[in-house]
C-alpha cells in the first residue's frame, strides 16, 4: 500500500530556527519508527550543530501549525459530536465512521464541490488515497511556515478556555457542525474535500502543489492519531504528535502516499530551547570515561565542576571513583538547575545542620540526584580528629543520605606546624567553592583548597554552600588567592613515581618539586614494590608498561601485600566503641596506598586492567599537569582523612617510618601504634563536625 | 589506526613543560636535548632488533618507551609513529602507511623543503617469509622506524627554531 520503491522519508524543519539548520531536512524512517525515532534521526542529521547540543529527544516535539477554524464538516455526512465539557488537550482522530462520510464534501474556500467526482474518488480502491483530516493542514497550507495565514480545513481543536475560538478565516463557510474535540469512537467530523488531481495521481506524486487551491481530504483513518494541541495565538495552534505515535501513520494521515510530502510541507520541530537565547552548552559528560585532552582543557571556557579538589567521604562507607562520578554528575545537574547558586547557609550547630540537610533532602527528593553535598570543614582545626569516636546520638537519616565532605585543615604556611600545639575544641563548618580550571593560572593550578578559603576569605567561613560552582557566578577573588599561595595548599604526602622513561620522570618530578611535594622514583614495577614496602607512601603514580615488572603486576602485588598485612581491612566489626576510646584497639590498620595508573589515552583496556589490578584511578598520558595536581590534592586529602594521624605527623613520620626501623613488623603495626598515641579529643557535643565524622577510616573500602 | 596529527608539535603540551622553566631556566631545553639523545638511542636499538633478533615484543617495548617521552613533550607525530610500532609489535595492526602519504598530512609542508626525506632511511632487509608470520610486522616496523626518523628530524627543526639554537 505504500510505495516501497521510494525511500520512506519525511521532511522536517526546525520551527523558529535562527541559524544554520532552518531548512527542511529529509529524514528516513520505516514502518516501526515512532515520532521519537524521527527525533533521534533528526538529531543524527544535525549531529554537529549547536542546536543539537542544546536539545535532546525530550526537549523537542514534532508537529505542525494549524490555523484555528470552526469546523466546517459537511453536515450531511458527518455526525459531529461536539464535546463541550472536555477541555483536554489530547485529541484522537477516529476513523470508525469514515465509510459513512463519503458522499459529499464542502470546499473549505468556497470551492465548488463535486459530489460525483468525490464519489469516484472514494470508490477508488486504492488505499493510497486515504487521507486524514490532518492532511488538510498541509493541503490548505502548502507552506506551513506561514500557517498562520493558511486555511485549515481540519476541525479545530478546542481552545483551553471555555470559549470556543471563532474562526478568523473570512472564507470560512458558516459553521454548521462544531466538533473541536473528538473523542474516541465519535463520528468523524472532518470535512471532506476531494480534488481532481487526487484521482489522477494515485502513485505517490505530489498531490498538492502550492498553486493548487483545490482542497481535498478524507477522514479515512484506520487508527486514532494521538496528538496535543497548543494555542499559539488567536488564529493558530500547534499540533504536537505524541512521541510514541508511529511516523508512518502520521505520514499517511497527513500526506497519503509515501513520497507525497514536499519539502515545503515539512513537519515542524518545536524545540523548547530557543537558539537566540544564550544558553551555555552544557555537555553531559560521562565522567567515568571522560578524559579531556589538553586542547579541551585549554580551550574550554567553562569547565565541568570537578570536585576532586576535596575529599569526599560517603557515610555508606565506600569511596570509589564511581561515587565521585556520581557526585560530579550531581554537580553538573546542579549547575544546570540551580538558579540561586550563591546561597550560603551558616551552620554552627547540630540543629542547624540537621535542618539544612533536611532541606537539601527535600529539594532533592524529586530529582535522581541523591548526592547533594554538604561540605563540612573543621574550622581552625589544629588537633587530632577522633575518628574512632562514634557520637551519633542524633544521627538522622538525612545526613546519611548525602555526601559528607570533610576537609581537615592543611597547613597554610611554614609557620603553622608550630601552631599545632594542642587539640582545639572549636569546630566550624566551612564552604568549599570549586574554581573553574580555566580561571587558574596554567602553571600554578592549585586546586581549590578549603583551607585557603578558610584562612583567607573569612566571609565564607561557617557557610554551607550548596552549589559549588555555577557558570553564572560572578568572578570572585579566589583565583588570585590561589595563584599566590598555590604551593602551600597541597597536602603533605609522599609520592612515588613509577616511570621508566627518564624524561617523564623528570617532568613529573619537576612538577612535584615545584609544588614542594616529596617524591621518590622507581623505574620499574619491582622497584616500586620494594620502595612501597619501605612504607610511608601515600600515592603512587604508576606507569603500566614497565620493564621487569609491569605496573599492573606491581599494583597487584602491592594489594596482595596489603591484604596479607591487613592494611585497610576492618577487623572485628563487633568491637565496642569503648575500645576506641581507650585507644587500645587494633581494629583499624593503616590506609592502603592510593595507586593512580598512568595509561595511554586511547586504551580503554589498559584503564580497565589498571582498575582491576587494584589501581584507584588513572591519568592518561601525556599527563596533563592540571589533572595531575588535582589528583594529588584529591588523593592526598583522601589519605589525610583516612590515615589522618600519620598524615598529621607530617614528613617526619613519613621519612622516619616505624617500618624502616623495624622492617620485620608488618606495616599494620605502625598504624596501630599511631592510634595508641592518639589522644582522643574531648567530646564536644556542639560540634557538627564531630557528629558528621561518623566515619571511620577503614570503613572506606579502597 | 588513528590518523597522524598534522602538526609536528602539540604546543599545548609543550608549553606546559616550558612553563616550568620559571624555576629552572633551561629545564625544557634540557628535556628536549635529553629526548634527542634518547630518540637516537632508541632508533638504534630498534634497528638492531630489526637486523638481529627481530623480537616483536622488544620492538613493542621500545616503541612504547619512546612514545611515552615524545608524547609527554608534545612531539605528537613521533608519538604517533611510535604507537604504530608498538601496535605492530603486538600484532594489533598489520601495515604502516607510505611515507608520501604521511608527509602529505603535514599542515605546513614547507618544512620538508630542502631536506631529503629519505636521507636517514635504512634499507629494509627483512625478507618476506623470513620469520613466518612476523615478517609483515617487521617490514612495517622498519617502514615506521624510517618514518620516525624523518619525524624526528622535522621535530628537531621545529624545536631548533623555537629555542633559536641548533639542537
Interface residues (C-beta under 8 A of the other chain):
Chain A: X294 X295 X298 X442 X443 X499 X500 X501 X502 X503 X504 X506 X507 X510 X511 X514 X543 X545 X547 X600 X602 X621 X622 X623 X624 X625
Chain B: X2 X10 X12 X13 X15 X16 X17 X19 X20 X22 X23 X24 X27 X31 X34 X35 X38 X61 X64 X65 X67 X68 X69 X71 X72 X73 X74 X83
